[in-house]
């Protein structure tokens, strides 16, 4: 997912990843698109993306309560 540089280039990739999970009975509660990362571990080194991921995790955990 991270290779695209613009949201339009992403096309239906997120939906294509969600559908098989939903077909297995999982609920996708959040998505975290991140465009323009080409180097290995580049997303892991981006503090903005990391904070967005942490917040998504918090929302997920709150939904379990």
Secondary structure as GFF3:
##gff-version 3
##sequence-region A 1 65
A	DSSP	alpha_helix	7	10	.	.	.	ID=ss1
A	DSSP	alpha_helix	13	23	.	.	.	ID=ss2
A	DSSP	three_ten_helix	43	45	.	.	.	ID=ss3
A	DSSP	alpha_helix	47	64	.	.	.	ID=ss4
###
